Amino acid sequence: MILYHGTDIESAEKIMSKIRLDVGSSRVDFGRGFYTTTSPETAKKWALRKAKVRKQKPAVVILNFDDKSANKIIKRFQNDL
């Protein structure tokens, strides 16, 4: 599965060496974390937004996510939380 993360170029370079879940704003929908989308268009919109605020160039990080391997580490809930 291909996932996209829209950000600025400086942050994208940091992400390429290590994805950190403890950075970012705590005032977003689901708190701190690393947000991705399956939509390249949505990632581009976020990249433009983040870059404008940070006065940087926009960038989209493209991740090839192996969801078969991830099943071993993802807790799946049977009921709504």
Order of alpha helices (4+ residues) and beta strands (2+ residues): beta-alpha-alpha-beta-alpha
